[in-house]
């Protein structure tokens, strides 16, 4: 799945810069602008931070049709659900859209973000295959452009699997057994009231903690030092 972010007639270069930064934050790079009302000036560059390269490569299009002509699915975004009564498009919650993300594998999706002042107009909404909205508080549901993008792009990233972290390797069973054995040696040496029971409790705590391999090596090093110290004393 490929994502193209389309800004429809953005009005302020500060917002364009922040939009580029948000895209880079979440690993997206295809930025397209339809008839921007602002230039990519010093403020846009300043607020894009390390995404200035992405900003400068943004495509400028005269029409929305031109901007999405290579896309398989056009998804509009809105914060106001009842303004555009001339359309038959009903907005679905962002969460619901992301829940069905697997259906769009291999497709290029255009995510449309409208003007800072009025958002997408009725004609643009009618051109969308889907219309989504972030589930903000009803008392003030309209988000700033870059904030809306952050919410949507984060959600799309996580739903598509791009945001899944590589899990750290966990300590294996042999290391856990070695730790438990050394704990038992220490419990017996320092005459715990019930060494066997203490050892079982330690083993259970270790299993629940499920330490990473790195954490396990640190524990093993400390326990080895302690048990070797006992042997030297003997």
N, C-alpha and C positions, 0 to 999 in steps of 0.2 A: 504494500500500500504506500502510495506517495501522496504527500500533502502539499498543496499550493495555497499560500495565504494571499488573499486578495483584499486590498484596501480600496474601497470605493470612494473616490473623491475626498481623500484625507485633507483636512484644512490647516493643520499646524505641523511645521517641520519637527517641533519637539516631540510630538506624538509619533511621527514617522520614525524618528530615531529610537524612541523607546520601544516601538513595535519591533524594530529590527533586533534590538537587544533581547527582548522576550523570546523571539524566534530562536535565536542562538542559544539562549538558556535551556530550551527544551529540544534542541537538536533538529530544528527545521531551517531550511535555507532558501526555499523557493518563494520569494516575495514578488508580488505583482501589484501595481497601482493603476487604478482606472482614473484617468483625467485628474491627477492630483492638483489641488488648489494651492499647493505650497511647493517650494523647491527643496532640494536636498542641500540645505545651507549649513552654516557653521553650527547652528543649534542641533540640527538633526545628527550631524557627525558627533557632536559633543555627547548627546544623550544616547547614542548607539553604543558608546564605549568600545568594547572589543568586537562588536558586530559591524564595524564600519565597512568591512569588505563585502558582507552580505548586503548592506544598504546600497553600496555603489553598484552592485550587480542587479539590483531590482529592475524588473521589467516595467516599462511604462506603456500602457495601452489606452487607446482612445475610447473604446467601448467595453462594456462588461462581456459581451459576446466574444470579443477578441481575446480577453483575458482568460476565459474558461474554455476556449474551443478545443483544447486537447484534454479536457477533464471528463471523466466518466460520470462523476456525481458532483452536483453543485449544492453546497450546504450553506444557507444563510444563517446569520445570528441576529437575535433581537432581544432587547430588554423590555419591550412594551408589547404585550400580547393582544391588545384590543384596538390599537390605533388604526391599522390598515384593514378596514372592513371591506375594502374593494377587492381583496384577494380571497381565494378559497384555501389558502395555505394555512394550516394550523401548526403552531409551534409545539415541538415536543421537548421534554426536559433533556438537558445535556446528558444526564446520567443514563437515560433510556437510549439515546443515540449511541453512546459509548458502549453500552451493554451489547449492542448488535454489531460492533466493530468487525467481528470475524467475517461477517458477510461481505465485506468490501476488500478482502484480500486481493492484491494484485491490481487494484484500481487506483486511478489518480483522482483524489478528492480535492475540490476547491472549497476552502473555508472563507466565506465572505464576511467582512466587517465593514459596516457602513460609516457614514459621516459622523463626526463628533457631535454635530448639532441635532440632526434628525434621523440618523441611522440609514437604513435601506428604505427606498421608496417602494410604492406598490408595484411598479413595473419590475423592479429588481427582485422583489420578493416572489413575484409570479414566475420569474425565470429560474427560481431555485427548485431543486428536486425535494429538498427537505429544509425545514426551518427549525432551528433549535434555540433554546434559551437557557442560560445558566440560572439555577434555582436560587436567586438572590432574595433578600427580604422584600416582601410586598410593599413595605413602607417606602423603599427607595431602590427599585430593581434595576435602574440604569447604571451600568458601570462605565468608568473611564475606558477609552479605547484600549490602552495597553493593559489595564487590569482585566478587561474582558478577554483579551487575547491570552493572558497568562492562565486564566481559569480554563479556557477552552483547550489551549495547546497542552497544558499539563494533563488534563483529563484524556485527551486523545492519545498522548504519549503513553500514559499508563495502560489504557485500554488496548493499545496496539502491541503492547509487550516491550516497547523500546525502553521503558523506564524500569524494567525489572533488573535489580542488581544481581550481579554474580555472587552467589552465596559463598561465604568463606568455608573452607574445608574444616570439618569438625574433627575433634580428637577421636581416634579409633578405639575399638574395644580393647586391643592389647595395652594401649596406654592407660585406659581407665582401670584395667585389672592391675597394672603395675602400681598405679597410684593407690588403689585400695589396699594392695598388699603392704605397701610402705606405711600407709596410715595404720594398719593393724599392728605392724611392728612397733610404731611409736605409742599406740594405745596400750600395748602390753608392757612396753618398757617403762612408761610413766604410770603404770598401775591404775588404768581407768577402772571404774567400778565394774563395768561389764564390757570388756574389749570387743567381744563378738557383736553385741548389740550396737556399740558405737561404730563399728566397721560397716555394719549393714546400713545404718543411718547415713554414714558418709557416702557409701556407694549410691544410695537413693538420691541424695542431694546432688551428687556429681551427674547422675543421669538426667535429673531435671534441668540442671544448668546447661548441659550439652555444650561444654566449652569448645572454642575453636582450637584448631591444631596449634596455633601460636600460643594461646593461653595455656593449653595443656602442656606444652614444652616448658613454659615458665614454671608451672606447678611441679612438673617432674624434676626440674633442676633444683628447686627448693627442697623437695622431699628427699631427693638423693643426698643432698648435702647433710640433711638432718639425720638420715639413717646411717650414712658413712661416719658421721660424728659418733654415733652410738657404737659402731663397730670398733672405732679407734679406742674408745674408753674401755671396752671389754678387753 
